[in-house]
Amino acid sequence: MARKKLETLTEQMFYVLLSLRRERHGYGIMQAITEMTGGRVSVGAGTLYALLERFEKDGLIRFTRTEENRKYYQMTEAGEQALEAEYQRIRQQAADWERIMKEEKS
């Protein structure tokens, strides 16, 4: 089944939004994701800039300024809501897994 538009986020989408809770430029976003995940998740420049364009178009982030040829972005309220919804979805999946594992052991 195909994902509905931003009903769920990929792991890379999730971390791009999470990193933009604070204003950052593209390279800063990539560094933040690597740091947050201990290198487990990385986002290439092509993927990042495609996501930034999509998120800005969808109102999840906003362009804030340009400094030294770097564009800065920050998450909007709509982005916060999308990130929270994804967090709750992931928590529900984990809770389902825990319940099923407990039932199987009984």
N, C-alpha and C positions, 0 to 999 in steps of 0.2 A: 504494500500500500504506500503510495507517495505521501510525503509529508505535506501538510497544508502550510501555507505561507507563514513562516515563523511560529507555527504552533509548537514546534520543538526546535531546539538549537543543537547544532553539531557541537562536539567538544571544542573545536576551534572557535566557533561563534560565541560559545559561552565564555571562554577566556578572553576573547577580544572585548566583549562587553564588560566583564569583570574588571579588566585592566583600565577601562575608561570610567570607572567610578571617580577617577582622578584625571585631570586634564593631561593628555600625553600626545606626542607626535608619533608617526608611524614606527620609527626605529625604537622609540621608547616603549611602544606597545609590545613589540616583538621581544624586547629584553625583559619586560615585566612578566610576560607569559612564561618565558623560559625560567625565570626566577621563581614564580609562583608554583610551577609544577616540577621543579628540580630537574628541568630538562626533558621531562617525559613528553611534553607537548611543545611543538614548535609550529610557527605559522610563517610561511614564506611570504616574500614581498608581494607576489602576484595575488595570492589568496587574501592577504591582509587588505590590500587596496581595493580589491573587488568587494570584500565585506564592508569596508568603510563606506564605499559608495552606496551599497545596498542599505546599510543601516542608516545612513544620512537620509536617503530617499524615503525610507520607511519611518523616519522621525525618531529612531532609537538613540541616535547620537546627533550632536550638532558641531559644526565647525566653529571654533572659537577665535582663532587668530593664526597669522603667519609670522614666524620669527626666524630669521636667518635661513630663509627658503624652506622652512619646515612648517607643515600644516598641523595645527593642534586641534584635537577633538575632545569632547566630553559627553558622557551619557546624559540623556534626557530622562524625564519622569517616565515616559513610555518605555525607555530602555530599562529602567529600574524595574518596572512591572514585568517586562518580558524575562529579565534575569531572575526575578523572584519566582515567577511561574515555572521556569525551568528547574530551579532549585527544588521547588515543591514536588515537581514531577519525578525528579531523581530520588528524592527522599521516599516517595511512595513506592518506587521500584525497589529500593533497598528494603523497605518494610515488607513488601510482598515476598521478597527473597528470604528474608529472615523467618517469616511466618511459614513458608513452604518448607524450609530446611528444618524448622522445629517440628512441624507436623510429620515429616518423613522419619524423624528420629523417634517419634512416639510409637 
